[in-house]
Amino acid sequence: MNCFNFYNSFNRRAMLARSAAGFAQVGLAAMAGQATLQAGAASMNSVDRLPHFAASAKRVIFLFMWGGPSHVDLFDYKPRLNDFAGKAVTPEAFGGKQPPGGTILGSPFKYQQHGQGGVWISELFPNVAKHADRMCVIRSMHTDGSAHGEALLNLHTGKSNLVRPSVGAWVSYGLGGESENLPGFVTISPPRGHGGVQNYGSAFLPAVHQGTAIGSAETPIANAKMANISNPKIDRSAQREQLDLIQALNQQHLQKSVADQGIEGLIASYELAYRMQSTVPQILSLADESPETLKLYGVDAQPTDNFARQCLLARKFAEKGVRYIQVSTDYTWDHHTKNNEGLVKECAQVDKPIAGLLTDLHQRGMLEDTLVVWGSEFGRTPTVENGDGRNHHPAAFTMWMAGGGVKGGLTYGSTDDFGFHPVENPMHMHDLHATLLYALGLDHKRLTFRHAGRDFRLTDIFGNVATELFERTA
């Protein structure tokens, strides 16, 4: 007897195929098909994705400031920072409680109240400040994770320790796109680090809901392209013939497999990619924009040109029916040193383009149903780091919204006298996600997807909607 005659190992699927004349694998395939069908095989049809209730917004434009701007220097006015500049906060100044350690870094930037709502805004955003009565400033944000990667994933997907669909993917899954020729989710100049594609991925949702990326954060948008949008080797009629053949094979396989969302997603993605060839190049070109519009955003002027182009593209995609558009800066807001110099530089690049976007949307009658969100993964510490910088601060920071039915001129929530912690109406990242979905007419508790034996949702088991931010309640 040969004791060294071993069989090659094989996986569980192969084992099932070889067991009981293969009937075990047949049962497994049937169970998998049924589970997939129940998970929503019809979810590729945008007609089925209706809002749960009346929406105040049809779409979202998220302006992402990668790195973490200092809230206490931009939107959360704290005059006591200068009173304690260079010193530690005393328990007496901290309401009799033990304050966080460290030396306070004062802020040299002047604040002023703007609009009828008296919203405090720093001098670094003079153009954005003109829209104060359209803005709802949330000064009580807080999140989990002090590292960029963890905080970015929490911001974009609601989870940092597991692979989850991004916010834009959930919106696309819930509502679909308004155009047959464009995806439901577009991300302009997305970050390639700190989570990378996970920040706009679809995870276990059908692949068609993944964000379509244009360029990357470190690439000037004027040089960026949408990958694989055209095939220079063959003309479109030949492409159509190729696609028809591939789709016919896919459909045959789909019929045999009963229900397979992976194939359905592939079929939808192929068709969408073909249609995008005639739509996207026109949107990416700014040749159809008037000189007045280009000037409004700051296109072809420095230092605003790059972000101006991104914001203008966001408006064009919104106008054509994309549900969720994200615009990202480069990784330039992480001011561990030279905080003040860094803020002056970064704000100068984005202030006019953001104000131009708000003005343009308003003039076109789009701001009333477009929710514009400004923010980052976290804020910065009131204390000093490296002599003239500020460290990461997930415990409290500021984000703001405009349009989309929010109450303009509203300041929501507050932090303590130094900006360390929220003291009124704290809003966790899960609450923000729930509130964003609410604006779009989606109930975050009911927008679910069956995966791995349970229903998943963007907010997991958390999230409270801040209905008081809106002019109407569902």
matplotlib code that plots the C-alpha trace (Angstrom):
import matplotlib.pyplot as plt

x = [0.0, 1.3, 0.9, 2.1, -0.7, -2.6, -5.5, -5.3, -7.3, -10.5, -12.8, -16.3, -18.1, -16.2, -16.9, -20.7, -20.5, -18.8, -21.1, -24.5, -24.1, -24.0, -27.4, -25.9, -24.6, -28.0, -29.6, -27.0, -27.5, -31.2, -30.9, -28.4, -30.7, -33.7, -31.7, -30.5, -34.0, -35.3, -32.5, -34.0, -33.3, -35.5, -33.4, -31.7, -35.0, -35.0, -38.8, -39.1, -36.9, -39.3, -38.9, -40.5, -42.1, -42.1, -38.5, -37.2, -34.2, -33.7, -30.0, -26.9, -23.6, -21.1, -18.0, -15.4, -12.4, -9.9, -7.7, -9.9, -10.3, -10.2, -13.8, -12.7, -11.0, -13.8, -17.4, -17.3, -16.5, -14.6, -13.3, -11.9, -9.3, -7.4, -7.9, -6.1, -3.6, -0.4, -1.9, -3.8, -7.5, -8.3, -11.1, -12.8, -12.9, -14.2, -17.3, -15.7, -14.8, -11.3, -10.4, -8.5, -4.8, -2.6, -1.9, -4.5, -3.7, -5.4, -7.1, -6.0, -9.0, -11.9, -15.5, -18.6, -22.3, -23.9, -27.5, -30.7, -29.9, -26.7, -24.5, -20.9, -18.5, -14.7, -13.2, -11.6, -14.9, -16.1, -17.9, -19.5, -20.7, -22.9, -25.0, -25.5, -29.2, -29.2, -26.9, -27.6, -24.4, -24.1, -21.5, -22.0, -20.7, -18.7, -17.5, -15.4, -11.7, -8.9, -6.9, -7.8, -8.4, -10.9, -12.6, -12.9, -14.5, -16.9, -17.8, -18.3, -19.6, -20.7, -18.2, -14.4, -13.7, -15.9, -16.4, -19.7, -21.4, -20.7, -23.4, -23.6, -24.1, -26.9, -28.6, -28.2, -29.6, -32.6, -33.5, -31.6, -30.6, -32.8, -31.0, -30.6, -27.3, -25.5, -24.8, -26.6, -23.4, -20.4, -17.3, -15.0, -11.4, -11.9, -9.2, -7.0, -5.8, -7.4, -9.8, -9.4, -12.2, -14.0, -15.1, -17.2, -17.6, -20.8, -19.6, -22.4, -24.8, -25.1, -22.0, -23.9, -24.3, -20.6, -19.4, -18.1, -14.8, -13.4, -9.7, -8.3, -7.6, -4.0, -4.7, -5.8, -9.4, -8.5, -6.3, -8.6, -10.6, -13.2, -11.5, -12.6, -15.3, -14.3, -12.6, -10.4, -9.8, -13.3, -16.3, -19.5, -21.5, -18.9, -19.0, -22.8, -22.5, -19.9, -22.0, -25.1, -23.3, -21.9, -25.2, -27.0, -24.5, -25.1, -28.8, -28.6, -26.5, -28.9, -31.8, -30.0, -28.9, -32.4, -31.4, -27.9, -27.5, -23.9, -24.9, -27.7, -25.3, -22.9, -25.6, -26.7, -23.2, -22.3, -25.4, -24.8, -21.1, -22.1, -24.7, -22.3, -20.0, -22.2, -23.2, -20.1, -17.7, -20.2, -20.5, -16.8, -16.2, -16.8, -17.0, -20.8, -20.6, -20.8, -17.9, -20.0, -20.5, -16.8, -16.0, -18.6, -16.9, -13.3, -12.4, -9.1, -8.1, -5.7, -5.9, -9.5, -9.3, -9.1, -11.8, -13.9, -13.9, -14.9, -17.8, -19.0, -18.9, -20.9, -23.6, -23.6, -23.9, -26.7, -28.5, -28.3, -29.9, -27.1, -28.4, -25.2, -22.1, -19.0, -16.3, -13.1, -10.1, -6.6, -5.2, -4.3, -6.3, -4.3, -2.5, -0.4, 2.0, 1.3, -2.4, -3.0, -1.0, -2.6, -6.1, -5.5, -4.2, -6.9, -9.8, -8.7, -8.9, -12.4, -14.3, -15.2, -16.0, -18.4, -20.1, -20.3, -21.9, -24.6, -25.3, -25.5, -27.8, -30.0, -30.2, -31.2, -33.9, -32.0, -30.9, -34.3, -34.1, -30.3, -28.8, -25.3, -23.2, -19.8, -17.5, -14.7, -13.8, -13.2, -12.1, -8.9, -8.0, -8.3, -4.9, -1.6, 0.6, 4.1, 4.2, 1.7, -0.5, -3.6, -4.1, -7.0, -10.2, -13.1, -14.9, -16.3, -16.3, -18.5, -20.4, -23.0, -25.8, -27.5, -30.6, -32.6, -35.2, -33.0, -33.7, -31.4, -29.7, -29.8, -27.0, -27.6, -25.9, -23.0, -19.7, -18.2, -16.3, -13.2, -14.6, -13.6, -17.0, -20.6, -22.9, -26.1, -27.8, -24.8, -24.9, -23.0, -22.0, -24.8, -27.2, -25.9, -26.4, -29.9, -30.7, -29.2, -31.3, -34.4, -33.9, -34.1, -37.3, -35.6, -36.1, -32.7, -34.3, -36.2, -33.5, -32.0, -30.3, -30.2, -26.7, -25.0, -28.2, -29.4, -30.6, -27.9, -28.4, -26.2, -26.7, -26.5, -28.5, -27.9, -28.9, -31.5, -32.9, -32.6, -36.0, -35.7, -33.1, -35.8, -38.6, -41.0, -41.3, -42.4]
y = [0.0, 3.4, 5.8, 8.8, 8.7, 11.9, 13.4, 17.1, 19.3, 20.9, 23.7, 23.3, 24.0, 21.2, 19.0, 19.6, 18.9, 15.5, 14.5, 12.8, 12.7, 16.5, 17.0, 19.0, 21.6, 21.8, 22.6, 25.2, 26.9, 27.0, 28.5, 31.1, 32.0, 32.4, 34.6, 36.8, 37.1, 38.1, 40.6, 42.6, 41.3, 44.1, 46.8, 47.6, 49.2, 52.9, 53.0, 50.7, 53.0, 55.6, 57.8, 56.7, 60.2, 63.6, 64.8, 68.4, 67.6, 65.7, 65.5, 66.1, 67.9, 67.1, 69.5, 67.5, 69.3, 66.5, 66.7, 68.4, 72.2, 74.0, 74.7, 77.3, 79.4, 79.2, 78.8, 78.2, 81.6, 81.2, 84.6, 82.9, 81.1, 84.4, 85.1, 81.8, 81.9, 80.3, 79.0, 76.0, 76.2, 76.4, 74.4, 77.7, 78.7, 75.3, 75.4, 73.9, 70.7, 69.3, 70.7, 68.7, 69.2, 71.3, 74.9, 76.9, 78.3, 81.6, 82.5, 85.6, 85.6, 88.1, 86.9, 88.7, 87.8, 87.6, 87.6, 88.0, 84.9, 86.3, 83.4, 83.7, 83.2, 83.9, 86.5, 83.7, 83.0, 86.4, 85.1, 82.1, 84.5, 86.3, 83.2, 83.0, 83.2, 80.1, 78.1, 75.9, 75.7, 72.6, 73.4, 70.2, 67.5, 64.6, 61.3, 58.2, 57.8, 60.3, 58.9, 60.1, 56.7, 55.7, 59.1, 59.2, 55.8, 56.8, 59.9, 58.1, 54.7, 54.9, 52.2, 52.1, 48.5, 46.7, 47.2, 49.0, 50.8, 54.5, 57.2, 57.9, 54.2, 54.0, 57.1, 55.6, 52.3, 54.0, 56.5, 55.6, 58.3, 60.8, 60.2, 56.9, 58.1, 58.9, 57.1, 57.9, 58.7, 60.7, 61.6, 64.3, 64.2, 61.5, 60.7, 57.8, 57.4, 56.9, 54.3, 55.0, 53.5, 52.3, 55.9, 55.7, 51.9, 49.9, 47.0, 44.4, 46.6, 46.0, 47.3, 49.8, 52.0, 52.5, 56.0, 56.9, 58.6, 61.5, 62.0, 61.9, 64.4, 65.1, 65.5, 68.9, 68.4, 70.1, 67.1, 64.5, 62.0, 59.4, 56.0, 53.8, 56.2, 55.6, 53.0, 54.7, 51.3, 50.7, 52.9, 53.1, 50.8, 48.1, 48.7, 48.3, 44.9, 43.7, 44.8, 43.2, 39.9, 40.1, 41.1, 38.2, 35.8, 37.5, 37.2, 33.5, 32.9, 35.0, 32.9, 29.7, 31.0, 32.1, 35.3, 36.8, 40.4, 40.3, 39.5, 42.0, 44.7, 43.8, 44.1, 47.4, 48.7, 47.8, 49.5, 52.6, 52.8, 52.7, 55.5, 57.6, 57.9, 60.4, 62.3, 62.6, 64.4, 67.2, 67.6, 67.5, 70.3, 73.8, 75.2, 75.6, 77.8, 81.6, 83.8, 85.2, 81.8, 80.9, 84.2, 83.6, 80.3, 81.6, 79.4, 80.4, 82.5, 81.6, 80.3, 79.2, 77.6, 73.9, 73.9, 76.2, 73.7, 70.9, 72.9, 73.8, 70.2, 69.3, 71.7, 70.3, 66.7, 67.8, 69.5, 66.3, 64.1, 62.7, 62.1, 62.3, 64.3, 64.6, 67.2, 66.7, 68.9, 67.5, 66.4, 69.9, 70.8, 68.7, 71.6, 70.0, 73.0, 76.5, 76.3, 79.9, 80.1, 76.9, 78.1, 81.4, 79.4, 76.7, 79.1, 81.3, 78.4, 77.3, 80.3, 81.9, 78.6, 77.5, 80.8, 80.7, 77.2, 78.5, 81.5, 79.5, 76.9, 79.7, 81.5, 78.3, 77.5, 74.4, 75.3, 74.7, 71.0, 70.5, 69.9, 71.3, 69.9, 71.2, 69.4, 67.1, 63.9, 65.9, 69.3, 70.5, 70.9, 74.2, 73.4, 73.9, 71.3, 71.7, 75.4, 76.7, 73.8, 72.0, 68.3, 66.1, 66.6, 64.2, 65.2, 68.4, 70.1, 72.0, 71.1, 73.2, 72.6, 74.9, 74.5, 71.3, 72.6, 73.4, 76.4, 79.2, 81.4, 78.7, 77.8, 74.4, 73.1, 74.5, 73.6, 74.7, 78.1, 76.6, 74.2, 71.0, 69.2, 69.7, 71.0, 71.5, 69.3, 67.0, 65.4, 62.2, 61.1, 58.5, 61.4, 63.4, 60.4, 59.8, 63.5, 63.5, 60.6, 62.2, 65.3, 62.9, 61.3, 58.2, 56.6, 55.4, 52.6, 51.3, 51.7, 48.3, 45.6, 41.9, 40.6, 37.7, 36.8, 40.1, 43.5, 46.2, 49.9, 53.0, 54.0, 50.4, 50.4, 54.1, 57.5, 60.2, 62.6, 66.3, 67.3, 70.8, 71.6, 71.7, 74.0, 71.1, 67.8, 64.5]
z = [0.0, -1.0, 1.9, -0.1, -2.7, -1.9, -3.8, -4.8, -2.5, -3.8, -2.5, -1.0, -4.3, -5.9, -3.0, -3.4, -7.1, -6.4, -3.6, -4.0, -7.8, -7.8, -6.3, -3.4, -5.8, -7.6, -4.2, -3.4, -6.8, -6.3, -2.8, -4.1, -6.9, -4.6, -2.2, -5.0, -6.3, -2.9, -2.5, -5.3, -8.8, -10.1, -8.5, -11.8, -12.9, -11.9, -12.2, -9.2, -7.0, -5.8, -2.8, 0.5, 0.9, -0.6, -1.2, -0.8, -3.0, -6.2, -6.1, -4.0, -4.7, -2.0, -1.8, 0.0, 1.5, 1.9, 5.0, 7.6, 7.7, 11.0, 12.1, 14.7, 12.0, 9.4, 10.7, 14.5, 16.0, 19.3, 20.6, 23.8, 21.7, 21.5, 25.3, 26.0, 23.1, 24.2, 27.4, 28.7, 29.3, 33.0, 34.7, 35.6, 32.0, 31.0, 33.2, 36.2, 34.3, 33.6, 30.1, 27.4, 27.7, 25.5, 24.6, 22.8, 19.3, 18.7, 15.5, 13.6, 11.3, 11.7, 11.9, 11.0, 11.1, 7.7, 6.3, 8.2, 10.2, 11.5, 10.5, 11.7, 8.9, 8.7, 6.5, 4.6, 2.8, 1.7, -1.4, 0.3, 3.1, 0.6, 0.5, 4.3, 4.1, 1.9, 4.2, 7.2, 9.2, 11.4, 14.1, 16.2, 13.9, 15.4, 14.1, 14.9, 14.2, 14.4, 11.4, 7.9, 6.4, 9.2, 9.1, 5.3, 5.2, 8.0, 6.0, 2.7, 3.7, 7.4, 8.3, 8.5, 9.6, 6.9, 3.2, 2.8, -0.1, -0.4, 0.3, -3.5, -4.2, -1.8, -3.3, -6.8, -5.6, -3.9, -6.6, -9.8, -12.2, -14.0, -17.3, -19.2, -20.6, -17.4, -14.1, -10.9, -9.1, -10.4, -8.4, -9.7, -8.8, -6.0, -3.4, -4.3, -0.7, 2.7, 1.5, -2.3, -4.4, -1.3, -0.8, -4.0, -4.3, -4.4, -2.3, -2.3, -4.1, -7.9, -9.6, -11.7, -8.6, -8.1, -8.6, -12.0, -11.4, -13.4, -12.8, -9.3, -6.6, -7.5, -11.3, -12.6, -13.8, -17.1, -17.9, -16.4, -18.5, -17.8, -18.3, -21.2, -22.4, -26.1, -28.3, -30.9, -32.7, -34.0, -34.9, -32.9, -35.3, -34.8, -31.1, -31.2, -33.0, -30.5, -27.5, -29.0, -29.3, -25.7, -24.3, -26.1, -24.4, -21.1, -21.4, -22.3, -19.2, -17.1, -18.2, -17.2, -13.8, -12.8, -11.0, -10.8, -10.0, -11.0, -14.5, -14.4, -13.2, -16.0, -18.6, -17.3, -17.1, -20.6, -22.0, -19.9, -21.0, -24.6, -24.2, -22.2, -25.2, -26.8, -23.6, -21.4, -23.8, -24.3, -20.5, -19.9, -22.4, -21.1, -24.7, -24.4, -21.3, -21.6, -20.7, -17.9, -16.4, -16.6, -14.9, -12.2, -11.2, -11.6, -14.6, -16.3, -13.4, -10.5, -7.9, -8.6, -12.0, -11.0, -8.4, -10.5, -13.4, -10.9, -9.6, -13.0, -14.1, -11.0, -12.1, -15.6, -14.4, -12.0, -14.8, -16.9, -14.2, -12.1, -8.6, -6.5, -7.5, -5.3, -5.9, -4.0, -3.4, -3.2, 0.2, 1.1, 4.2, 6.7, 8.5, 11.1, 10.6, 9.2, 9.8, 9.1, 5.9, 4.7, 5.3, 3.4, 0.4, 0.4, 1.0, -1.8, -4.2, -3.3, -2.1, -5.4, -7.2, -4.4, -4.4, -8.2, -8.0, -5.5, -7.6, -10.8, -9.3, -8.0, -11.3, -13.1, -10.6, -9.5, -6.0, -4.6, -5.3, -5.2, -1.8, -1.7, 1.2, 2.2, 4.7, 5.5, 7.5, 10.7, 12.1, 13.8, 17.5, 19.3, 20.7, 18.9, 17.2, 16.0, 16.9, 14.4, 13.3, 14.5, 14.9, 13.8, 15.8, 15.2, 18.4, 16.9, 13.5, 11.1, 7.9, 6.0, 3.6, 1.1, -1.1, -1.3, 1.1, 4.1, 6.2, 5.1, 7.6, 10.3, 12.6, 14.1, 17.1, 19.0, 20.7, 24.0, 24.2, 22.6, 20.1, 21.8, 22.0, 20.9, 23.7, 21.8, 19.1, 18.5, 15.1, 14.5, 11.0, 11.0, 11.7, 8.8, 6.5, 7.7, 7.2, 3.7, 2.7, 4.3, 2.0, -1.0, 0.2, 1.5, 4.9, 6.1, 8.1, 5.0, 2.4, 2.8, 0.8, 1.6, 1.9, 3.8, 5.5, 6.8, 5.7, 5.5, 5.4, 5.2, 8.9, 10.2, 13.5, 14.1, 12.8, 13.7, 11.1, 12.0, 10.5, 12.0, 9.3, 6.6, 5.7, 5.5, 7.3, 5.7]

ax = plt.figure().add_subplot(projection="3d")
ax.plot(x, y, z, "-o")
ax.set_aspect("equal")
plt.show()
